[in-house]
Amino acid sequence: MVTGEKLVVVYRAMGEAEALIIKGLLESNGISCVLKSNAAPSVHVFAVDGLGEVKVMVDELRAEEANGLIEGAGHV
């Protein structure tokens, strides 16, 4: 569960599938996260100029750790 008072974006995925991979990576390492998108996945299957973008957000207290995991996995 996300416990801090502030969530920060640690990754911007080009779609729901990519965001779910990052979410799985983080959660398998004990970091809870939230996915946020402005569009329904069924409406925007791919990202064009930010449409379909999914933000991966974590507790700001775990952001540095999350960034390290994402970079280490070769996603950034």
N, CA, C and O of each residue as an XYZ file, in Angstrom:
304
protein
N       0.837     -1.189      0.000
C       0.000      0.000      0.000
C       0.870      1.236      0.000
O       1.906      1.268      0.663
N       0.455      2.260     -0.742
C       1.174      3.520     -0.788
C       0.871      4.257      0.507
O      -0.294      4.491      0.828
N       1.928      4.632      1.269
C       1.716      5.152      2.611
C       2.076      6.618      2.801
O       1.605      7.238      3.755
N       2.881      7.184      1.941
C       3.314      8.570      2.125
C       2.215      9.559      1.815
O       1.117      9.188      1.400
N       2.525     10.806      2.021
C       1.530     11.841      1.774
C       1.546     12.334      0.340
O       0.602     12.985     -0.107
N       2.631     12.022     -0.397
C       2.738     12.533     -1.756
C       3.191     11.432     -2.705
O       4.124     10.684     -2.413
N       2.514     11.346     -3.843
C       2.909     10.414     -4.893
C       3.692     11.181     -5.952
O       3.368     12.326     -6.270
N       4.720     10.543     -6.494
C       5.510     11.160     -7.557
C       5.583     10.208     -8.743
O       5.527      8.990     -8.580
N       5.708     10.772     -9.924
C       5.812      9.975    -11.144
C       7.248      9.481    -11.281
O       8.193     10.269    -11.258
N       7.399      8.168    -11.424
C       8.724      7.600    -11.626
C       8.902      7.044    -13.036
O      10.020      6.727    -13.442
N       7.800      6.923    -13.786
C       7.896      6.394    -15.146
C       6.664      6.809    -15.936
O       5.555      6.849    -15.403
N       6.869      7.114    -17.201
C       5.767      7.420    -18.117
C       5.778      6.361    -19.211
O       6.659      6.339    -20.070
N       4.790      5.493    -19.158
C       4.698      4.387    -20.113
C       3.910      4.822    -21.341
O       3.067      5.717    -21.274
N       4.200      4.173    -22.456
C       3.519      4.480    -23.703
C       2.202      3.721    -23.861
O       1.596      3.744    -24.932
N       1.766      3.061    -22.814
C       0.501      2.339    -22.861
C       0.339      1.489    -21.618
O       1.258      1.366    -20.809
N      -0.831      0.910    -21.477
C      -1.148      0.131    -20.285
C      -0.255     -1.101    -20.132
O       0.163     -1.426    -19.021
N       0.039     -1.787    -21.237
C       0.859     -2.999    -21.150
C       2.237     -2.694    -20.580
O       2.717     -3.410    -19.701
N       2.870     -1.646    -21.068
C       4.189     -1.254    -20.566
C       4.103     -0.843    -19.099
O       4.975     -1.192    -18.304
N       3.066     -0.111    -18.741
C       2.881      0.327    -17.351
C       2.719     -0.871    -16.420
O       3.231     -0.862    -15.301
N       2.015     -1.892    -16.874
C       1.814     -3.084    -16.044
C       3.124     -3.846    -15.829
O       3.319     -4.455    -14.777
N       4.012     -3.815    -16.808
C       5.325     -4.449    -16.642
C       6.114     -3.720    -15.556
O       6.714     -4.352    -14.687
N       6.110     -2.390    -15.611
C       6.821     -1.598    -14.604
C       6.191     -1.801    -13.232
O       6.897     -1.932    -12.232
N       4.868     -1.826    -13.187
C       4.169     -2.054    -11.918
C       4.571     -3.398    -11.327
O       4.837     -3.493    -10.129
N       4.618     -4.434    -12.152
C       5.017     -5.754    -11.682
C       6.438     -5.761    -11.142
O       6.713     -6.380    -10.114
N       7.339     -5.072    -11.833
C       8.727     -4.965    -11.380
C       8.788     -4.319    -10.001
O       9.445     -4.830     -9.093
N       8.104     -3.199     -9.855
C       8.138     -2.479     -8.582
C       7.491     -3.289     -7.464
O       8.062     -3.420     -6.381
N       6.312     -3.828     -7.717
C       5.601     -4.558     -6.668
C       6.316     -5.847     -6.281
O       6.230     -6.271     -5.128
N       7.020     -6.480     -7.220
C       7.771     -7.684     -6.872
C       8.976     -7.359     -5.991
O       9.572     -8.247     -5.382
N       9.324     -6.072     -5.933
C      10.402     -5.611     -5.069
C       9.867     -4.843     -3.860
O      10.610     -4.115     -3.202
N       8.583     -5.010     -3.574
C       7.988     -4.429     -2.374
C       7.629     -2.960     -2.448
O       7.423     -2.321     -1.416
N       7.549     -2.410     -3.662
C       7.194     -0.998     -3.811
C       5.798     -0.904     -4.416
O       5.592     -1.265     -5.574
N       4.850     -0.422     -3.636
C       3.487     -0.245     -4.133
C       3.458      0.939     -5.093
O       4.200      1.907     -4.933
N       2.592      0.842     -6.085
C       2.486      1.948     -7.032
C       1.050      2.100     -7.517
O       0.202      1.230     -7.320
N       0.817      3.225     -8.150
C      -0.486      3.569     -8.695
C      -0.284      3.920    -10.158
O       0.686      4.593    -10.505
N      -1.181      3.475    -11.013
C      -1.142      3.832    -12.426
C      -2.189      4.907    -12.680
O      -3.327      4.805    -12.223
N      -1.788      5.939    -13.416
C      -2.724      7.031    -13.699
C      -2.680      7.365    -15.182
O      -1.612      7.567    -15.760
N      -3.866      7.418    -15.783
C      -3.987      7.750    -17.195
C      -5.171      8.675    -17.382
O      -6.157      8.587    -16.651
N      -5.076      9.557    -18.353
C      -6.184     10.472    -18.637
C      -7.170      9.892    -19.641
O      -8.246     10.449    -19.860
N      -6.792      8.760    -20.254
C      -7.665      8.164    -21.268
C      -7.925      6.700    -20.946
O      -7.073      6.009    -20.387
N      -9.097      6.249    -21.301
C      -9.426      4.830    -21.133
C      -8.567      4.013    -22.092
O      -8.435      4.385    -23.257
N      -7.972      2.896    -21.627
C      -7.111      2.086    -22.497
C      -7.800      1.622    -23.772
O      -7.149      1.488    -24.808
N      -9.087      1.379    -23.715
C      -9.790      0.903    -24.901
C      -9.958      2.005    -25.946
O     -10.198      1.714    -27.118
N      -9.837      3.252    -25.534
C      -9.983      4.374    -26.463
C      -8.668      4.647    -27.175
O      -8.650      4.873    -28.385
N      -7.555      4.626    -26.422
C      -6.239      4.916    -26.980
C      -5.329      3.716    -26.751
O      -4.716      3.585    -25.692
N      -5.248      2.852    -27.738
C      -4.467      1.638    -27.611
C      -2.972      1.942    -27.632
O      -2.186      1.202    -27.041
N      -2.571      3.011    -28.301
C      -1.167      3.388    -28.358
C      -1.048      4.879    -28.057
O      -2.041      5.606    -28.081
N       0.166      5.325    -27.776
C       0.384      6.720    -27.396
C       0.818      7.550    -28.602
O       1.769      7.198    -29.300
N       0.125      8.632    -28.834
C       0.502      9.611    -29.841
C       0.401     10.969    -29.168
O      -0.676     11.361    -28.720
N       1.507     11.686    -29.094
C       1.547     12.989    -28.434
C       0.975     12.923    -27.024
O       0.261     13.830    -26.597
N       1.285     11.856    -26.305
C       0.850     11.734    -24.923
C      -0.474     11.039    -24.720
O      -0.816     10.682    -23.592
N      -1.233     10.835    -25.791
C      -2.494     10.112    -25.643
C      -2.170      8.663    -25.322
O      -1.323      8.059    -25.981
N      -2.816      8.111    -24.342
C      -2.560      6.736    -23.954
C      -1.423      6.582    -22.978
O      -1.149      5.477    -22.510
N      -0.747      7.688    -22.658
C       0.348      7.633    -21.690
C      -0.184      7.241    -20.315
O      -1.236      7.711    -19.882
N       0.561      6.372    -19.641
C       0.189      5.932    -18.305
C       1.338      6.293    -17.370
O       2.480      5.888    -17.590
N       1.031      7.047    -16.339
C       2.036      7.441    -15.357
C       2.096      6.391    -14.251
O       1.070      5.966    -13.721
N       3.311      5.985    -13.917
C       3.533      5.072    -12.802
C       3.979      5.930    -11.627
O       5.006      6.604    -11.695
N       3.198      5.902    -10.548
C       3.445      6.781     -9.411
C       3.701      5.967     -8.146
O       3.047      4.955     -7.896
N       4.665      6.433     -7.357
C       4.988      5.772     -6.098
C       5.070      6.813     -4.986
O       5.134      8.016     -5.238
N       5.067      6.324     -3.771
C       5.273      7.162     -2.592
C       6.603      7.883     -2.762
O       7.598      7.256     -3.125
N       6.640      9.181     -2.508
C       7.875      9.937     -2.719
C       9.041      9.398     -1.885
O      10.202      9.592     -2.246
N       8.739      8.726     -0.780
C       9.788      8.161      0.056
C      10.461      6.959     -0.605
O      11.559      6.573     -0.207
N       9.820      6.369     -1.603
C      10.370      5.191     -2.299
C      10.766      5.509     -3.740
O      11.164      4.608     -4.478
N      10.664      6.772     -4.152
C      10.915      7.150     -5.544
C      12.339      6.841     -5.995
O      12.540      6.318     -7.091
N      13.311      7.152     -5.178
C      14.704      6.910     -5.558
C      14.958      5.414     -5.766
O      15.616      5.010     -6.724
N      14.432      4.615     -4.864
C      14.570      3.162     -4.974
C      13.869      2.645     -6.233
O      14.407      1.796     -6.944
N      12.675      3.159     -6.501
C      11.916      2.746     -7.684
C      12.676      3.116     -8.960
O      12.766      2.304     -9.881
N      13.219      4.325     -9.024
C      13.986      4.750    -10.185
C      15.190      3.852    -10.413
O      15.513      3.518    -11.553
N      15.857      3.460     -9.333
C      17.002      2.564     -9.438
C      16.616      1.215    -10.022
O      17.333      0.672    -10.863
N      15.485      0.669     -9.581
C      15.011     -0.603    -10.118
C      14.660     -0.508    -11.606
O      14.998     -1.393    -12.393
N      13.989      0.561    -11.970
C      13.581      0.742    -13.369
C      14.813      0.910    -14.250
O      14.895      0.299    -15.316
N      15.755      1.715    -13.828
C      16.987      1.922    -14.616
C      17.794      0.619    -14.703
O      18.358      0.299    -15.749
N      17.840     -0.114    -13.611
C      18.569     -1.380    -13.583
C      17.963     -2.439    -14.478
O      18.658     -3.335    -14.958
N      16.664     -2.332    -14.700
C      15.980     -3.300    -15.559
C      16.069     -2.912    -17.024
O      15.608     -3.648    -17.897
N      16.664     -1.754    -17.293
C      16.850     -1.318    -18.672
C      15.641     -0.688    -19.308
O      15.538     -0.678    -20.535
N      14.709     -0.157    -18.519
C      13.505      0.461    -19.063
C      13.640      1.958    -19.269
O      12.750      2.577    -19.850
N      14.737      2.559    -18.804
C      14.887      4.008    -18.961
C      16.150      4.296    -19.722
O      16.471      5.459    -19.967
